[in-house]
Amino acid sequence: MLKSLFTIALIATFLTSCIYNVGETEKTRDVNENNEYVYGEKGKPARQTQNTYPDTPEGAERAKKIREKLYGNSGGSNLAEISASAADKKEKKEEKKEEKKTQSF
């Protein structure tokens, strides 16, 4: 008896938590909607893209070290190797399929 009541209570809790915020679809008004300081001028690029920052040699060296640490010595540009190995795997799978077809006849 107690087990069935607990199960019913658990199911009721689950169902009520799933439908808790379903009816709340009211959109809130953006108070900064027409504020050029926040969003910039309409139809123009963002203000942040106008800012340029000088690249220091220390920053470039640091970025290189980070890339080496994350991606190894390839510098993160091993996309050609990955795509080549994927193509090789695909060709091998196709060859195996062809072998199976010829063996089954």
DSSP file (Angstrom, degrees, kcal/mol; ACC not computed):
  #  RESIDUE AA STRUCTURE BP1 BP2  ACC     N-H-->O    O-->H-N    N-H-->O    O-->H-N    TCO  KAPPA ALPHA  PHI   PSI    X-CA   Y-CA   Z-CA
    1    1 A M     >        0   0    0      0, 0.0     4,-2.0     0, 0.0     5,-0.2   0.000 360.0 360.0 360.0 -48.3    0.0    0.0    0.0
    2    2 A L  H  >  +     0   0    0      1,-0.2     4,-2.2     2,-0.2     5,-0.2   0.865 360.0  53.8 -66.9 -36.1    2.7    2.4    1.0
    3    3 A K  H  > S+     0   0    0      1,-0.2     4,-2.1     2,-0.2    -1,-0.2   0.901 108.6  48.2 -65.9 -40.8    4.8    1.5   -2.0
    4    4 A S  H  > S+     0   0    0      2,-0.2     4,-2.3     1,-0.2    -2,-0.2   0.876 111.0  50.9 -69.3 -36.8    1.9    2.2   -4.4
    5    5 A L  H  X S+     0   0    0     -4,-2.0     4,-2.5     2,-0.2    -2,-0.2   0.903 110.2  50.0 -64.6 -40.6    1.2    5.6   -2.8
    6    6 A F  H  X S+     0   0    0     -4,-2.2     4,-2.3     2,-0.2    -2,-0.2   0.910 110.7  49.6 -63.9 -41.5    4.9    6.5   -3.1
    7    7 A T  H  X S+     0   0    0     -4,-2.1     4,-2.3     2,-0.2    -2,-0.2   0.909 111.5  48.4 -63.9 -43.2    4.9    5.5   -6.8
    8    8 A I  H  X S+     0   0    0     -4,-2.3     4,-2.5     2,-0.2    -2,-0.2   0.909 112.2  48.9 -63.9 -42.8    1.7    7.6   -7.4
    9    9 A A  H  X S+     0   0    0     -4,-2.5     4,-2.2     2,-0.2    -2,-0.2   0.884 111.0  50.8 -64.6 -38.5    3.2   10.6   -5.6
   10   10 A L  H  X S+     0   0    0     -4,-2.3     4,-2.2     2,-0.2    -2,-0.2   0.913 111.7  46.4 -66.2 -43.2    6.5   10.2   -7.6
   11   11 A I  H  X S+     0   0    0     -4,-2.3     4,-2.6     2,-0.2    -2,-0.2   0.902 112.2  51.0 -65.7 -41.7    4.6   10.1  -10.9
   12   12 A A  H  X S+     0   0    0     -4,-2.5     4,-2.3     2,-0.2    -2,-0.2   0.903 110.6  49.2 -63.8 -40.8    2.5   13.1  -10.0
   13   13 A T  H  X S+     0   0    0     -4,-2.2     4,-2.0     2,-0.2    -2,-0.2   0.918 111.6  49.5 -63.3 -43.5    5.6   15.1   -9.0
   14   14 A F  H  X S+     0   0    0     -4,-2.2     4,-1.5     1,-0.2    -2,-0.2   0.926 112.1  47.4 -61.8 -45.9    7.2   14.2  -12.3
   15   15 A L  H  X S+     0   0    0     -4,-2.6     4,-1.3     1,-0.2    -1,-0.2   0.895 112.0  48.9 -66.1 -40.5    4.2   15.2  -14.4
   16   16 A T  H  < S+     0   0    0     -4,-2.3    -1,-0.2     1,-0.2    -2,-0.2   0.852 109.8  52.2 -69.3 -32.6    3.7   18.5  -12.6
   17   17 A S  H >< S+     0   0    0     -4,-2.0     3,-0.7     1,-0.2     4,-0.3   0.814 106.8  54.5 -72.6 -27.6    7.4   19.4  -13.0
   18   18 A C  H 3< S+     0   0    0     -4,-1.5    -1,-0.2     1,-0.2    -2,-0.2   0.831 115.7  36.5 -73.3 -31.8    7.2   18.7  -16.8
   19   19 A I  T >< S+     0   0    0     -4,-1.3     3,-0.6     1,-0.2     4,-0.3   0.121  84.8 110.8-107.2  21.3    4.3   21.0  -17.4
   20   20 A Y  T <  S+     0   0    0     -3,-0.7     3,-0.3     1,-0.2    -1,-0.2   0.935  88.4  23.2 -64.6 -50.1    5.3   23.7  -14.9
   21   21 A N  T >  S+     0   0    0     -4,-0.3     3,-0.5    -3,-0.2    -1,-0.2   0.081  88.4 109.5-107.0  23.6    6.3   26.6  -17.3
   22   22 A V  T <  S+     0   0    0     -3,-0.6    -1,-0.2     1,-0.2    -2,-0.1   0.895  79.8  46.4 -68.2 -40.0    4.3   25.6  -20.4
   23   23 A G  T 3  S+     0   0    0     -4,-0.3     2,-1.6    -3,-0.3    -1,-0.2   0.561  86.9  93.8 -81.6  -8.4    1.7   28.4  -20.2
   24   24 A E    <   +     0   0    0     -3,-0.5    -1,-0.1     1,-0.2    -3,-0.0  -0.608  38.6 133.9 -89.9  82.7    4.2   31.2  -19.6
   25   25 A T        +     0   0    0     -2,-1.6     2,-0.3     2,-0.1    -1,-0.2   0.211  24.1 134.1-112.5  14.0    4.8   32.4  -23.1
   26   26 A E        -     0   0    0     -3,-0.1     2,-0.3     1,-0.1    -2,-0.0  -0.476  51.2-135.1 -69.8 128.5    4.5   36.1  -22.5
   27   27 A K        -     0   0    0     -2,-0.3     2,-0.3     1,-0.0    -1,-0.1  -0.643  13.4-135.8 -84.3 139.0    7.3   38.1  -24.2
   28   28 A T        -     0   0    0     -2,-0.3     2,-0.3     1,-0.0    -1,-0.0  -0.726  22.2-113.3 -93.6 147.0    9.0   40.8  -22.2
   29   29 A R        -     0   0    0     -2,-0.3     2,-0.6     1,-0.1     3,-0.0  -0.593  25.3-123.5 -80.7 135.7    9.7   44.1  -23.8
   30   30 A D    >   -     0   0    0     -2,-0.3     3,-1.3     1,-0.2     4,-0.2  -0.706  15.3-159.3 -81.3 118.1   13.3   45.0  -24.3
   31   31 A V  T 3  S+     0   0    0     -2,-0.6     3,-0.3     1,-0.3    -1,-0.2   0.728  92.1  49.5 -71.9 -20.6   14.0   48.3  -22.5
   32   32 A N  T >  S+     0   0    0      1,-0.2     3,-1.3     2,-0.1    -1,-0.3   0.030  73.5 124.3-103.1  26.2   17.1   48.9  -24.6
   33   33 A E  T <  S+     0   0    0     -3,-1.3    -1,-0.2     1,-0.3    -2,-0.1   0.873  83.6  26.6 -57.5 -43.6   15.4   48.2  -27.9
   34   34 A N  T 3  S+     0   0    0     -3,-0.3     2,-0.7    -4,-0.2    -1,-0.3   0.153  88.7 124.8-107.0  18.0   16.2   51.6  -29.6
   35   35 A N    <>  -     0   0    0     -3,-1.3     4,-2.3     1,-0.2     5,-0.4  -0.705  42.3-166.1 -84.7 112.1   19.4   52.3  -27.6
   36   36 A E  H  > S+     0   0    0     -2,-0.7     4,-1.7     1,-0.2    -1,-0.2   0.780  86.4  61.3 -69.0 -26.5   22.3   52.9  -30.1
   37   37 A Y  H  4 S+     0   0    0      2,-0.2    -1,-0.2     1,-0.1    10,-0.1   0.876 112.8  36.3 -66.8 -36.1   24.9   52.6  -27.3
   38   38 A V  H  4 S+     0   0    0     -3,-0.4    -2,-0.2    -6,-0.1    -1,-0.1   0.939 136.0  17.3 -82.0 -50.3   23.8   49.0  -26.6
   39   39 A Y  H  < S-     0   0    0     -4,-2.3    -3,-0.2     1,-0.2    -2,-0.2   0.531  97.6-133.8-104.3  -8.7   22.9   47.7  -30.1
   40   40 A G     <  -     0   0    0     -4,-1.7     2,-0.3    -5,-0.4    -1,-0.2  -0.261  50.4 -33.7  80.0-175.4   24.7   50.2  -32.4
   41   41 A E  S >  S-     0   0    0      4,-0.3     3,-1.5     1,-0.1     2,-0.1  -0.595  71.7-104.2 -82.9 141.9   23.1   51.7  -35.4
   42   42 A K  T 3  S+     0   0    0     -2,-0.3    -1,-0.1     1,-0.2    -2,-0.1  -0.399 103.2  17.2 -66.9 136.5   20.6   49.6  -37.4
   43   43 A G  T 3  S+     0   0    0      1,-0.3    -1,-0.2    -2,-0.1    -3,-0.0   0.425 106.6  98.4  84.3  -0.7   22.0   48.2  -40.6
   44   44 A K  S <  S-     0   0    0     -3,-1.5    -1,-0.3     1,-0.1     3,-0.1  -0.797  81.7 -92.6-114.9 159.4   25.6   48.8  -39.7
   45   45 A P        -     0   0    0      0, 0.0    -4,-0.3     0, 0.0    -1,-0.1  -0.214  56.7 -80.4 -66.2 162.8   28.2   46.3  -38.3
   46   46 A A    >   -     0   0    0      1,-0.1     3,-1.0    -6,-0.1     4,-0.4  -0.236  35.1-120.9 -62.9 151.7   28.6   46.1  -34.5
   47   47 A R  G >  S+     0   0    0      1,-0.2     3,-1.3     2,-0.2     4,-0.5   0.814 108.7  65.6 -64.6 -30.5   30.8   48.7  -32.8
   48   48 A Q  G >  S+     0   0    0      1,-0.3     3,-0.9     2,-0.2    -1,-0.2   0.795  92.0  62.7 -65.0 -27.0   33.2   46.1  -31.5
   49   49 A T  G <  S+     0   0    0     -3,-1.0    -1,-0.3     1,-0.2    -2,-0.2   0.705  94.8  61.8 -72.6 -17.0   34.3   45.2  -35.1
   50   50 A Q  G <  S+     0   0    0     -3,-1.3     2,-0.3    -4,-0.4    -1,-0.2   0.699  86.1  91.7 -78.6 -19.4   35.6   48.7  -35.5
   51   51 A N    <   -     0   0    0     -3,-0.9     2,-0.4    -4,-0.5    -3,-0.0  -0.585  57.8-170.1 -78.9 135.2   38.1   48.2  -32.6
   52   52 A T        -     0   0    0     -2,-0.3    -2,-0.0     2,-0.0    -3,-0.0  -0.975   4.2-161.1-124.3 142.5   41.5   47.0  -33.6
   53   53 A Y        -     0   0    0     -2,-0.4     2,-0.1     0, 0.0    -2,-0.0  -0.970  24.5-113.4-123.9 136.2   44.2   45.8  -31.2
   54   54 A P        -     0   0    0      0, 0.0     2,-0.7     0, 0.0    -2,-0.0  -0.417  26.3-130.2 -69.4 142.2   47.9   45.5  -32.0
   55   55 A D        -     0   0    0     -2,-0.1     3,-0.0     4,-0.0     0, 0.0  -0.837  22.6-153.5 -94.8 118.7   49.3   42.0  -32.0
   56   56 A T     >  -     0   0    0     -2,-0.7     4,-2.0     1,-0.1     5,-0.2  -0.568  22.5-121.4 -89.0 154.5   52.4   41.8  -29.9
   57   57 A P  H  > S+     0   0    0      0, 0.0     4,-2.3     0, 0.0     5,-0.2   0.855 114.6  55.4 -62.3 -33.8   55.1   39.2  -30.5
   58   58 A E  H  > S+     0   0    0      1,-0.2     4,-2.4     2,-0.2     5,-0.2   0.899 107.3  49.7 -65.6 -38.7   54.6   37.8  -27.0
   59   59 A G  H  > S+     0   0    0      2,-0.2     4,-2.4     1,-0.2    -1,-0.2   0.896 110.6  49.1 -66.9 -39.8   51.0   37.3  -27.7
   60   60 A A  H  X S+     0   0    0     -4,-2.0     4,-2.0     2,-0.2    -2,-0.2   0.905 112.5  48.1 -65.7 -41.2   51.7   35.5  -30.9
   61   61 A E  H  X S+     0   0    0     -4,-2.3     4,-2.2     2,-0.2    -2,-0.2   0.899 111.8  50.0 -65.6 -40.1   54.2   33.2  -29.2
   62   62 A R  H  X S+     0   0    0     -4,-2.4     4,-2.3     2,-0.2    -2,-0.2   0.912 109.7  50.6 -64.6 -42.4   51.8   32.5  -26.4
   63   63 A A  H  X S+     0   0    0     -4,-2.4     4,-2.4     1,-0.2    -1,-0.2   0.888 109.4  51.9 -62.5 -38.6   49.0   31.6  -28.8
   64   64 A K  H  X S+     0   0    0     -4,-2.0     4,-2.3     2,-0.2    -1,-0.2   0.912 109.5  48.9 -63.7 -42.8   51.4   29.3  -30.6
   65   65 A K  H  X S+     0   0    0     -4,-2.2     4,-2.2     2,-0.2    -2,-0.2   0.891 110.9  50.4 -64.1 -39.6   52.3   27.5  -27.3
   66   66 A I  H  X S+     0   0    0     -4,-2.3     4,-2.5     2,-0.2     5,-0.2   0.920 110.3  49.7 -64.8 -43.2   48.6   27.1  -26.5
   67   67 A R  H  X S+     0   0    0     -4,-2.4     4,-3.2     1,-0.2     5,-0.4   0.902 111.1  49.7 -61.5 -41.3   47.9   25.6  -29.9
   68   68 A E  H  X S+     0   0    0     -4,-2.3     4,-1.7     1,-0.2    -1,-0.2   0.890 111.8  48.5 -64.2 -38.8   50.8   23.2  -29.5
   69   69 A K  H  < S+     0   0    0     -4,-2.2    -2,-0.2    -5,-0.2    -1,-0.2   0.904 119.3  37.9 -68.1 -40.6   49.5   22.2  -26.1
   70   70 A L  H  < S+     0   0    0     -4,-2.5    -2,-0.2    -5,-0.1    -3,-0.2   0.915 134.2  19.2 -76.6 -44.0   45.9   21.7  -27.3
   71   71 A Y  H >< S-     0   0    0     -4,-3.2     3,-0.5     1,-0.4     5,-0.3   0.424 101.4-122.4-112.1  -0.8   46.5   20.2  -30.7
   72   72 A G  G ><  -     0   0    0     -4,-1.7     3,-1.2    -5,-0.4    -1,-0.4  -0.487  61.7 -37.6  86.8-164.5   50.1   18.9  -30.6
   73   73 A N  G 3  S+     0   0    0      1,-0.2    -1,-0.2    -2,-0.1    -5,-0.1   0.592 123.1  79.6 -75.1  -9.8   52.8   19.9  -33.0
   74   74 A S  G X  S-     0   0    0     -3,-0.5     3,-1.1    -6,-0.1    -1,-0.2   0.687  95.5-132.0 -72.8 -15.6   50.4   20.1  -35.9
   75   75 A G  T <   -     0   0    0     -3,-1.2    -7,-0.1     1,-0.2    -2,-0.1   0.673  59.7 -67.7  74.6  16.0   49.2   23.5  -34.8
   76   76 A G  T 3  S+     0   0    0     -5,-0.3    -1,-0.2    -9,-0.1     3,-0.1   0.522 114.0 110.2  83.2   4.2   45.6   22.4  -35.2
   77   77 A S    <   +     0   0    0     -3,-1.1     3,-0.4     1,-0.2     4,-0.2  -0.194  32.1 112.9-107.8  42.6   45.9   22.1  -39.0
   78   78 A N     >  +     0   0    0      1,-0.2     4,-2.1     2,-0.1    -1,-0.2   0.004  36.0 115.6 -99.0  28.6   45.7   18.4  -39.4
   79   79 A L  H  > S+     0   0    0      1,-0.2     4,-2.7     2,-0.2     5,-0.2   0.881  73.5  54.0 -64.6 -38.6   42.3   18.5  -41.1
   80   80 A A  H  > S+     0   0    0     -3,-0.4     4,-2.2     1,-0.2    -1,-0.2   0.899 108.7  49.2 -63.4 -39.9   43.8   17.2  -44.4
   81   81 A E  H  > S+     0   0    0      2,-0.2     4,-2.4     1,-0.2    -2,-0.2   0.908 112.1  48.3 -64.9 -41.9   45.2   14.2  -42.5
   82   82 A I  H  X S+     0   0    0     -4,-2.1     4,-2.2     1,-0.2    -2,-0.2   0.932 113.1  46.3 -65.4 -45.9   41.9   13.5  -40.8
   83   83 A S  H  X S+     0   0    0     -4,-2.7     4,-2.2     1,-0.2    -1,-0.2   0.870 112.4  51.4 -67.3 -34.7   39.9   13.7  -44.1
   84   84 A A  H  X S+     0   0    0     -4,-2.2     4,-2.3    -5,-0.2    -1,-0.2   0.923 111.0  47.1 -66.7 -43.3   42.4   11.5  -45.8
   85   85 A S  H  X S+     0   0    0     -4,-2.4     4,-2.3     1,-0.2    -2,-0.2   0.871 111.5  51.7 -67.1 -34.4   42.2    8.8  -43.2
   86   86 A A  H  X S+     0   0    0     -4,-2.2     4,-2.2     2,-0.2    -1,-0.2   0.902 109.7  49.5 -66.1 -40.2   38.4    9.0  -43.2
   87   87 A A  H  X S+     0   0    0     -4,-2.2     4,-2.3     2,-0.2    -2,-0.2   0.897 110.1  51.1 -65.3 -39.4   38.5    8.6  -47.0
   88   88 A D  H  X S+     0   0    0     -4,-2.3     4,-2.3     2,-0.2    -2,-0.2   0.917 110.0  49.4 -62.5 -43.5   40.8    5.6  -46.6
   89   89 A K  H  X S+     0   0    0     -4,-2.3     4,-2.2     1,-0.2    -2,-0.2   0.904 110.3  50.7 -62.2 -41.2   38.5    4.0  -44.1
   90   90 A K  H  X S+     0   0    0     -4,-2.2     4,-2.2     1,-0.2    -1,-0.2   0.912 110.1  49.6 -63.9 -42.5   35.5    4.5  -46.3
   91   91 A E  H  X S+     0   0    0     -4,-2.3     4,-2.3     1,-0.2    -1,-0.2   0.903 109.9  51.3 -63.1 -41.0   37.4    2.9  -49.3
   92   92 A K  H  X S+     0   0    0     -4,-2.3     4,-2.3     1,-0.2    -1,-0.2   0.898 109.3  50.6 -63.6 -40.3   38.3   -0.1  -47.1
   93   93 A K  H  X S+     0   0    0     -4,-2.2     4,-2.1     1,-0.2    -1,-0.2   0.914 110.6  49.0 -63.3 -42.1   34.7   -0.6  -46.0
   94   94 A E  H  X S+     0   0    0     -4,-2.2     4,-2.2     1,-0.2    -2,-0.2   0.887 110.0  51.6 -65.0 -38.3   33.5   -0.5  -49.6
   95   95 A E  H  X S+     0   0    0     -4,-2.3     4,-2.3     2,-0.2    -1,-0.2   0.904 109.1  50.5 -64.1 -41.0   36.2   -3.0  -50.6
   96   96 A K  H  X S+     0   0    0     -4,-2.3     4,-2.3     2,-0.2    -2,-0.2   0.893 109.1  51.7 -64.1 -39.0   35.0   -5.3  -47.8
   97   97 A K  H  X S+     0   0    0     -4,-2.1     4,-2.2     1,-0.2    -1,-0.2   0.917 109.8  49.1 -63.1 -42.5   31.4   -5.0  -49.0
   98   98 A E  H  X S+     0   0    0     -4,-2.2     4,-2.3     1,-0.2    -2,-0.2   0.896 110.2  51.4 -64.1 -39.9   32.5   -5.9  -52.5
   99   99 A E  H  X S+     0   0    0     -4,-2.3     4,-2.2     1,-0.2    -1,-0.2   0.904 109.7  49.6 -63.3 -41.3   34.4   -9.0  -51.2
  100  100 A K  H  X S+     0   0    0     -4,-2.3     4,-1.9     2,-0.2    -1,-0.2   0.892 109.7  51.7 -64.6 -39.2   31.4  -10.1  -49.2
  101  101 A K  H  X S+     0   0    0     -4,-2.2     4,-0.8     1,-0.2    -2,-0.2   0.918 112.2  45.1 -63.2 -43.4   29.2   -9.8  -52.3
  102  102 A T  H  < S+     0   0    0     -4,-2.3     3,-0.2     1,-0.2    -1,-0.2   0.843 113.1  51.1 -70.6 -32.1   31.5  -11.8  -54.4
  103  103 A Q  H  < S+     0   0    0     -4,-2.2    -1,-0.2     1,-0.2    -2,-0.2   0.820 104.1  57.4 -73.9 -30.3   32.0  -14.5  -51.7
  104  104 A S  H  <        0   0    0     -4,-1.9    -1,-0.2     1,-0.2    -2,-0.2   0.744 360.0 360.0 -74.7 -21.3   28.2  -14.9  -51.2
  105  105 A F     <        0   0    0     -4,-0.8    -1,-0.2    -3,-0.2    -2,-0.2   0.459 360.0 360.0 -89.2 360.0   27.6  -15.8  -54.9
